Amino acid sequence: MKSVYSVCEREGRQWCITLGKHLVRTQLCPAVAIKLARRLAREHHDVTGVPSRVEFVGGKMPIVLASYGM
């Protein structure tokens, strides 16, 4: 099992972070959203040992921005 943190754009050029189907944070600028998602995924992996990754969602296919323990 792995944890996937997704960074995606919401209405009004605001960005959010989700973990699976759960909303983690909203109303972020893109740079902050990416940095925070990477930090959360790294910390999750360090604490649980579960592989984690960060994806940018917005086109046809998600783009992997970071992977921990994979």
N, CA, C and O atoms as CSV, one atom per row, in Angstrom:
chain,resi,resn,atom,element,x,y,z
A,1,MET,N,N,0.841,-1.171,0.000
A,1,MET,CA,C,0.000,0.000,0.000
A,1,MET,C,C,0.896,1.246,0.000
A,1,MET,O,O,1.952,1.258,0.632
A,2,LYS,N,N,0.467,2.285,-0.708
A,2,LYS,CA,C,1.232,3.523,-0.749
A,2,LYS,C,C,0.297,4.702,-0.528
A,2,LYS,O,O,-0.915,4.603,-0.718
A,3,SER,N,N,0.884,5.811,-0.126
A,3,SER,CA,C,0.128,7.044,0.066
A,3,SER,C,C,0.444,7.984,-1.083
A,3,SER,O,O,1.611,8.194,-1.412
A,4,VAL,N,N,-0.587,8.551,-1.696
A,4,VAL,CA,C,-0.394,9.460,-2.818
A,4,VAL,C,C,-0.977,10.825,-2.450
A,4,VAL,O,O,-2.184,10.980,-2.265
A,5,TYR,N,N,-0.093,11.794,-2.352
A,5,TYR,CA,C,-0.499,13.180,-2.132
A,5,TYR,C,C,-0.602,13.832,-3.505
A,5,TYR,O,O,0.335,13.759,-4.301
A,6,SER,N,N,-1.731,14.467,-3.785
A,6,SER,CA,C,-1.944,15.103,-5.083
A,6,SER,C,C,-2.048,16.607,-4.919
A,6,SER,O,O,-2.682,17.108,-3.990
A,7,VAL,N,N,-1.411,17.317,-5.841
A,7,VAL,CA,C,-1.490,18.772,-5.903
A,7,VAL,C,C,-2.323,19.105,-7.132
A,7,VAL,O,O,-1.992,18.689,-8.242
A,8,CYS,N,N,-3.405,19.856,-6.938
A,8,CYS,CA,C,-4.271,20.187,-8.073
A,8,CYS,C,C,-4.837,21.593,-7.915
A,8,CYS,O,O,-4.915,22.130,-6.810
A,9,GLU,N,N,-5.227,22.173,-9.040
A,9,GLU,CA,C,-5.774,23.528,-9.052
A,9,GLU,C,C,-7.267,23.486,-8.778
A,9,GLU,O,O,-7.983,22.620,-9.281
A,10,ARG,N,N,-7.718,24.422,-7.982
A,10,ARG,CA,C,-9.144,24.599,-7.719
A,10,ARG,C,C,-9.600,25.875,-8.412
A,10,ARG,O,O,-8.818,26.508,-9.122
A,11,GLU,N,N,-10.834,26.250,-8.215
A,11,GLU,CA,C,-11.360,27.469,-8.811
A,11,GLU,C,C,-10.604,28.693,-8.293
A,11,GLU,O,O,-10.129,28.710,-7.158
A,12,GLY,N,N,-10.503,29.706,-9.135
A,12,GLY,CA,C,-9.873,30.948,-8.731
A,12,GLY,C,C,-8.364,30.898,-8.598
A,12,GLY,O,O,-7.791,31.672,-7.831
A,13,ARG,N,N,-7.711,30.015,-9.317
A,13,ARG,CA,C,-6.257,29.872,-9.310
A,13,ARG,C,C,-5.687,29.553,-7.933
A,13,ARG,O,O,-4.529,29.859,-7.647
A,14,GLN,N,N,-6.496,28.944,-7.091
A,14,GLN,CA,C,-6.034,28.455,-5.801
A,14,GLN,C,C,-5.718,26.968,-5.947
A,14,GLN,O,O,-6.345,26.272,-6.745
A,15,TRP,N,N,-4.762,26.491,-5.188
A,15,TRP,CA,C,-4.314,25.109,-5.287
A,15,TRP,C,C,-4.600,24.373,-3.993
A,15,TRP,O,O,-4.695,24.979,-2.926
A,16,CYS,N,N,-4.737,23.064,-4.099
A,16,CYS,CA,C,-5.025,22.251,-2.925
A,16,CYS,C,C,-4.161,20.991,-2.929
A,16,CYS,O,O,-3.554,20.620,-3.934
A,17,ILE,N,N,-4.135,20.348,-1.754
A,17,ILE,CA,C,-3.441,19.073,-1.582
A,17,ILE,C,C,-4.478,18.070,-1.101
A,17,ILE,O,O,-5.247,18.346,-0.180
A,18,THR,N,N,-4.490,16.909,-1.734
A,18,THR,CA,C,-5.355,15.828,-1.283
A,18,THR,C,C,-4.513,14.600,-0.969
A,18,THR,O,O,-3.429,14.416,-1.522
A,19,LEU,N,N,-5.024,13.770,-0.081
A,19,LEU,CA,C,-4.426,12.473,0.213
A,19,LEU,C,C,-5.509,11.459,-0.086
A,19,LEU,O,O,-6.450,11.289,0.689
A,20,GLY,N,N,-5.370,10.787,-1.217
A,20,GLY,CA,C,-6.454,9.928,-1.682
A,20,GLY,C,C,-7.650,10.802,-2.014
A,20,GLY,O,O,-7.550,11.695,-2.856
A,21,LYS,N,N,-8.772,10.559,-1.369
A,21,LYS,CA,C,-9.974,11.364,-1.607
A,21,LYS,C,C,-10.182,12.425,-0.527
A,21,LYS,O,O,-11.182,13.142,-0.549
A,22,HIS,N,N,-9.246,12.530,0.414
A,22,HIS,CA,C,-9.379,13.464,1.530
A,22,HIS,C,C,-8.632,14.760,1.245
A,22,HIS,O,O,-7.463,14.740,0.862
A,23,LEU,N,N,-9.305,15.871,1.431
A,23,LEU,CA,C,-8.710,17.183,1.262
A,23,LEU,C,C,-7.820,17.480,2.461
A,23,LEU,O,O,-8.264,17.404,3.607
A,24,VAL,N,N,-6.554,17.822,2.190
A,24,VAL,CA,C,-5.595,18.096,3.256
A,24,VAL,C,C,-5.459,19.597,3.491
A,24,VAL,O,O,-5.543,20.054,4.631
A,25,ARG,N,N,-5.251,20.368,2.425
A,25,ARG,CA,C,-5.122,21.828,2.526
A,25,ARG,C,C,-5.681,22.474,1.276
A,25,ARG,O,O,-5.657,21.877,0.200
A,26,THR,N,N,-6.187,23.698,1.412
A,26,THR,CA,C,-6.709,24.447,0.272
A,26,THR,C,C,-6.156,25.859,0.299
A,26,THR,O,O,-5.474,26.263,1.240
A,27,GLN,N,N,-6.464,26.596,-0.750
A,27,GLN,CA,C,-6.124,28.009,-0.895
A,27,GLN,C,C,-4.621,28.257,-0.768
A,27,GLN,O,O,-4.180,29.107,0.006
A,28,LEU,N,N,-3.853,27.503,-1.537
A,28,LEU,CA,C,-2.403,27.638,-1.544
A,28,LEU,C,C,-1.944,28.126,-2.908
A,28,LEU,O,O,-2.616,27.896,-3.913
A,29,CYS,N,N,-0.802,28.799,-2.944
A,29,CYS,CA,C,-0.186,29.108,-4.235
A,29,CYS,C,C,0.540,27.832,-4.684
A,29,CYS,O,O,0.830,26.972,-3.852
A,30,PRO,N,N,0.838,27.694,-5.977
A,30,PRO,CA,C,1.430,26.441,-6.472
A,30,PRO,C,C,2.733,26.041,-5.778
A,30,PRO,O,O,2.906,24.874,-5.425
A,31,ALA,N,N,3.645,26.984,-5.580
A,31,ALA,CA,C,4.935,26.655,-4.964
A,31,ALA,C,C,4.760,26.144,-3.538
A,31,ALA,O,O,5.401,25.170,-3.145
A,32,VAL,N,N,3.908,26.786,-2.775
A,32,VAL,CA,C,3.668,26.364,-1.392
A,32,VAL,C,C,2.991,24.996,-1.368
A,32,VAL,O,O,3.329,24.155,-0.535
A,33,ALA,N,N,2.056,24.769,-2.257
A,33,ALA,CA,C,1.360,23.485,-2.314
A,33,ALA,C,C,2.341,22.348,-2.605
A,33,ALA,O,O,2.276,21.297,-1.967
A,34,ILE,N,N,3.232,22.549,-3.547
A,34,ILE,CA,C,4.208,21.507,-3.901
A,34,ILE,C,C,5.164,21.250,-2.747
A,34,ILE,O,O,5.414,20.095,-2.401
A,35,LYS,N,N,5.702,22.302,-2.147
A,35,LYS,CA,C,6.645,22.137,-1.024
A,35,LYS,C,C,5.975,21.441,0.159
A,35,LYS,O,O,6.558,20.545,0.771
A,36,LEU,N,N,4.756,21.855,0.475
A,36,LEU,CA,C,4.051,21.246,1.598
A,36,LEU,C,C,3.714,19.786,1.318
A,36,LEU,O,O,3.866,18.942,2.201
A,37,ALA,N,N,3.268,19.478,0.127
A,37,ALA,CA,C,2.948,18.088,-0.224
A,37,ALA,C,C,4.190,17.206,-0.145
A,37,ALA,O,O,4.115,16.076,0.337
A,38,ARG,N,N,5.322,17.707,-0.608
A,38,ARG,CA,C,6.573,16.940,-0.507
A,38,ARG,C,C,6.940,16.690,0.951
A,38,ARG,O,O,7.327,15.583,1.324
A,39,ARG,N,N,6.814,17.738,1.773
A,39,ARG,CA,C,7.152,17.587,3.195
A,39,ARG,C,C,6.223,16.583,3.872
A,39,ARG,O,O,6.680,15.731,4.633
A,40,LEU,N,N,4.922,16.678,3.600
A,40,LEU,CA,C,3.967,15.752,4.201
A,40,LEU,C,C,4.233,14.307,3.777
A,40,LEU,O,O,4.174,13.396,4.603
A,41,ALA,N,N,4.522,14.098,2.504
A,41,ALA,CA,C,4.798,12.741,2.006
A,41,ALA,C,C,6.078,12.182,2.630
A,41,ALA,O,O,6.123,11.013,3.014
A,42,ARG,N,N,7.115,13.012,2.730
A,42,ARG,CA,C,8.374,12.568,3.327
A,42,ARG,C,C,8.178,12.221,4.793
A,42,ARG,O,O,8.653,11.182,5.253
A,43,GLU,N,N,7.479,13.087,5.536
A,43,GLU,CA,C,7.228,12.826,6.953
A,43,GLU,C,C,6.374,11.573,7.141
A,43,GLU,O,O,6.625,10.776,8.045
A,44,HIS,N,N,5.377,11.405,6.298
A,44,HIS,CA,C,4.521,10.211,6.383
A,44,HIS,C,C,5.355,8.950,6.185
A,44,HIS,O,O,5.201,7.977,6.923
A,45,HIS,N,N,6.222,8.968,5.207
A,45,HIS,CA,C,7.083,7.809,4.961
A,45,HIS,C,C,8.041,7.571,6.124
A,45,HIS,O,O,8.235,6.431,6.549
A,46,ASP,N,N,8.641,8.645,6.640
A,46,ASP,CA,C,9.587,8.505,7.748
A,46,ASP,C,C,8.921,7.923,8.997
A,46,ASP,O,O,9.525,7.112,9.700
A,47,VAL,N,N,7.695,8.328,9.270
A,47,VAL,CA,C,6.995,7.883,10.478
A,47,VAL,C,C,6.416,6.473,10.322
A,47,VAL,O,O,6.518,5.655,11.237
A,48,THR,N,N,5.816,6.191,9.175
A,48,THR,CA,C,5.095,4.924,9.005
A,48,THR,C,C,5.869,3.859,8.235
A,48,THR,O,O,5.591,2.667,8.371
A,49,GLY,N,N,6.836,4.284,7.431
A,49,GLY,CA,C,7.541,3.343,6.566
A,49,GLY,C,C,6.773,3.007,5.298
A,49,GLY,O,O,7.254,2.246,4.458
A,50,VAL,N,N,5.580,3.573,5.158
A,50,VAL,CA,C,4.744,3.330,3.982
A,50,VAL,C,C,5.274,4.186,2.821
A,50,VAL,O,O,5.516,5.379,3.004
A,51,PRO,N,N,5.455,3.602,1.641
A,51,PRO,CA,C,5.888,4.403,0.491
A,51,PRO,C,C,4.903,5.538,0.210
A,51,PRO,O,O,3.688,5.359,0.294
A,52,SER,N,N,5.448,6.698,-0.121
A,52,SER,CA,C,4.625,7.874,-0.397
A,52,SER,C,C,5.113,8.554,-1.658
A,52,SER,O,O,6.292,8.479,-2.006
A,53,ARG,N,N,4.192,9.218,-2.340
A,53,ARG,CA,C,4.603,9.990,-3.504
A,53,ARG,C,C,3.722,11.217,-3.640
A,53,ARG,O,O,2.627,11.290,-3.082
A,54,VAL,N,N,4.237,12.190,-4.405
A,54,VAL,CA,C,3.523,13.432,-4.669
A,54,VAL,C,C,3.293,13.519,-6.165
A,54,VAL,O,O,4.217,13.331,-6.956
A,55,GLU,N,N,2.053,13.805,-6.551
A,55,GLU,CA,C,1.701,13.929,-7.961
A,55,GLU,C,C,1.092,15.299,-8.238
A,55,GLU,O,O,0.376,15.854,-7.405
A,56,PHE,N,N,1.386,15.831,-9.413
A,56,PHE,CA,C,0.724,17.023,-9.913
A,56,PHE,C,C,-0.385,16.530,-10.827
A,56,PHE,O,O,-0.126,15.810,-11.791
A,57,VAL,N,N,-1.616,16.916,-10.529
A,57,VAL,CA,C,-2.769,16.481,-11.311
A,57,VAL,C,C,-3.318,17.690,-12.045
A,57,VAL,O,O,-3.613,18.713,-11.427
A,58,GLY,N,N,-3.456,17.579,-13.362
A,58,GLY,CA,C,-4.004,18.707,-14.097
A,58,GLY,C,C,-4.056,18.478,-15.591
A,58,GLY,O,O,-4.788,19.171,-16.296
A,59,GLY,N,N,-3.304,17.533,-16.079
A,59,GLY,CA,C,-3.327,17.229,-17.501
A,59,GLY,C,C,-3.961,15.877,-17.729
A,59,GLY,O,O,-4.811,15.432,-16.959
A,60,LYS,N,N,-3.531,15.228,-18.805
A,60,LYS,CA,C,-4.062,13.904,-19.124
A,60,LYS,C,C,-3.555,12.843,-18.153
A,60,LYS,O,O,-4.283,11.919,-17.790
A,61,MET,N,N,-2.297,12.989,-17.738
A,61,MET,CA,C,-1.679,12.017,-16.831
A,61,MET,C,C,-1.044,12.770,-15.668
A,61,MET,O,O,-0.520,13.866,-15.862
A,62,PRO,N,N,-1.082,12.200,-14.451
A,62,PRO,CA,C,-0.421,12.846,-13.319
A,62,PRO,C,C,1.097,12.843,-13.520
A,62,PRO,O,O,1.655,11.914,-14.102
A,63,ILE,N,N,1.747,13.885,-13.033
A,63,ILE,CA,C,3.199,13.997,-13.089
A,63,ILE,C,C,3.729,13.759,-11.689
A,63,ILE,O,O,3.329,14.449,-10.752
A,64,VAL,N,N,4.625,12.791,-11.529
A,64,VAL,CA,C,5.195,12.476,-10.219
A,64,VAL,C,C,6.253,13.528,-9.890
A,64,VAL,O,O,7.210,13.717,-10.641
A,65,LEU,N,N,6.069,14.204,-8.763
A,65,LEU,CA,C,6.988,15.251,-8.327
A,65,LEU,C,C,7.985,14.744,-7.293
A,65,LEU,O,O,9.078,15.297,-7.177
A,66,ALA,N,N,7.633,13.699,-6.538
A,66,ALA,CA,C,8.517,13.148,-5.520
A,66,ALA,C,C,8.049,11.750,-5.161
A,66,ALA,O,O,6.859,11.439,-5.218
A,67,SER,N,N,9.016,10.908,-4.787
A,67,SER,CA,C,8.720,9.557,-4.312
A,67,SER,C,C,9.599,9.262,-3.110
A,67,SER,O,O,10.783,9.598,-3.100
A,68,TYR,N,N,9.023,8.638,-2.106
A,68,TYR,CA,C,9.752,8.273,-0.895
A,68,TYR,C,C,9.485,6.801,-0.601
A,68,TYR,O,O,8.336,6.395,-0.425
A,69,GLY,N,N,10.542,6.011,-0.548
A,69,GLY,CA,C,10.413,4.608,-0.224
A,69,GLY,C,C,9.841,3.747,-1.317
A,69,GLY,O,O,9.305,2.674,-1.042
A,70,MET,N,N,9.944,4.194,-2.553
A,70,MET,CA,C,9.384,3.420,-3.677
A,70,MET,C,C,10.502,2.857,-4.514
A,70,MET,O,O,10.246,2.175,-5.506
